Amino acid sequence: MRDFEKISFKQFCNDVCNDRELYNSYKLPKRSSKLAAGYDIFLLEDLELGPNEVVKLPTGIKSYFLDDEVLLILVRSSMGFKYSIKLVNQVGVIDADYYNNKNNEGHIFVKIKNEGNEMVKFKAGEAITQGIFLKYLITDSNFNSNLERRSSY
């Protein structure tokens, strides 16, 4: 019970642009091989990133999964090795109650930085980040807690 979905076109217009062709054409995350742990997340548009430049990128996706799971967003290892690209927050943590929240439908963004000394260029459809689903545990003291689900971002 986990998967990726596109955000609605309305949310896409708010967060990205109102290009229906782009909305219809971009790919959902997928694994690149049978034993890959991560689901590659693809760029929506071409990207040029100068040395030390930071950019927040919309992905156009949201994800649902079980309540005792988390989606970790990580930079693909090849991006670090080849281009010195890193996630600004090191690891993105997407909780199950982020999905379909009232503020942005659970649209997943990534913020990356070029820590290299050269301009890097990527084409739309290239994978820079990846998502990995994991089970997690909670402490005994939180097992029967009355915490509410998130209602907004």
C-alpha atoms as one frame of an Amber mdcrd trajectory, in Angstrom:
protein
   0.000   0.000   0.000   2.434   2.609  -1.165   2.831   4.482  -4.397   3.475
   7.809  -6.059   0.909  10.051  -7.722   0.975  13.305  -9.612  -0.328  16.326
  -7.757  -3.482  17.799  -9.285  -3.136  20.130 -12.242  -4.461  22.950 -10.053
  -1.649  22.376  -7.526   0.833  22.043 -10.405  -0.253  25.480 -11.670   0.262
  26.939  -8.185   3.685  25.355  -7.613   5.250  24.928 -11.063   3.498  26.421
 -14.102   0.277  26.113 -16.081   1.784  24.046 -18.896  -0.669  21.177 -19.453
   1.731  19.413 -21.831   4.480  19.359 -19.189   1.984  18.147 -16.598   0.860
  15.291 -18.838   4.382  14.274 -19.838   6.488  14.083 -16.674   7.270  10.704
 -15.143   6.455   9.312 -11.734   9.372   7.912  -9.698  10.552   4.434 -10.595
  13.294   1.991  -9.695  16.073   1.669 -12.248  16.798  -2.004 -11.592  15.268
  -5.056  -9.940  17.338  -4.719  -6.749  17.340  -0.913  -6.475  16.132   0.322
  -3.077  15.397   3.829  -4.312  12.791   5.222  -6.661  14.423   7.765  -8.948
  12.741  11.174  -8.863  12.968  13.027 -12.165  13.484  16.703 -12.962  10.456
  18.457 -14.424  12.500  20.959 -16.406  16.068  21.625 -17.525  18.313  22.897
 -14.758  21.558  24.872 -14.661  23.169  25.194 -11.266  26.223  27.365 -10.638
  28.878  26.797  -7.970  27.406  27.157  -4.456  23.964  27.824  -5.946  20.919
  26.488  -4.084  17.585  25.785  -5.731  14.239  24.486  -4.463  12.749  22.125
  -7.026   9.145  21.011  -7.324   8.787  17.334  -8.189   5.109  17.308  -9.157
   4.617  14.196  -7.040   3.089  13.118  -3.773   3.204   9.729  -2.128   1.012
   7.588   0.068   2.175   4.758   2.289   1.376   2.967   5.533   1.166   4.866
   8.829   4.262   3.118  10.231   6.412   3.984   7.220   8.429   6.978   6.127
   9.638   8.079   2.708  13.253   9.227   2.792  14.427  11.524   0.014  18.146
  11.276  -0.744  20.441  12.557  -3.433  21.429   9.845  -5.913  25.004   8.813
  -5.166  26.112   9.536  -8.742  25.106  13.186  -8.298  27.441  13.576  -5.342
  30.327  11.757  -6.975  30.094  13.286 -10.439  28.796  16.781  -9.736  29.108
  17.556  -5.996  25.325  17.935  -5.739  23.797  17.509  -2.284  20.440  17.912
  -0.633  20.469  21.019   1.541  18.721  19.167   4.395  20.854  16.024   3.828
  17.823  13.689   4.036  14.213  14.590   3.380  11.742  12.919   5.735   8.218
  12.596   4.351   5.679  11.398   6.928   2.540   9.453   6.016   0.274  12.323
   7.089   1.926  14.735   4.649  -0.069  13.084   1.842  -3.082  15.127   0.697
  -2.630  17.809   3.370  -4.823  20.844   2.816  -2.036  23.306   2.018  -0.333
  21.626  -0.925  -1.716  18.086  -1.388   1.572  16.687  -0.081   3.629  17.987
  -3.010   7.217  16.890  -2.432   9.914  19.481  -3.072  13.675  18.985  -2.947
  16.291  21.643  -2.267  19.713  20.972  -3.739  23.063  22.723  -3.729  25.980
  22.597  -6.124  29.016  22.304  -3.866  31.373  22.009  -6.813  33.397  24.671
  -8.595  31.721  24.338 -11.997  28.330  24.987 -13.521  26.310  21.792 -13.878
  23.512  21.238 -16.375  20.759  18.659 -16.246  17.979  17.885 -18.693  14.315
  17.491 -17.844  13.665  13.841 -17.032  17.059  13.229 -15.399  17.077  11.744
 -11.909  18.925  13.708  -9.227  17.185  12.426  -6.101  15.579   9.184  -4.998
  12.963   8.082  -2.508  13.233   5.055  -0.223  10.339   3.686   1.837  11.188
   2.373   5.314   9.306   1.018   8.314   9.969   2.793  11.598   9.411   2.093
  15.295   8.053   4.279  18.083   8.746   4.230  21.813   6.492   2.427  24.283
   5.457   5.771  25.770   4.077   6.911  22.382   2.309   3.686  21.495  -1.123
   4.744  22.773  -0.664   8.506  22.474  -3.498  10.749  21.366  -1.485  12.628
  18.759  -3.507  13.930  15.835  -2.721  13.483  12.159  -1.257  16.506  10.410
  -3.880  18.707   8.835  -1.544  21.140   7.112   2.086  21.554   6.110
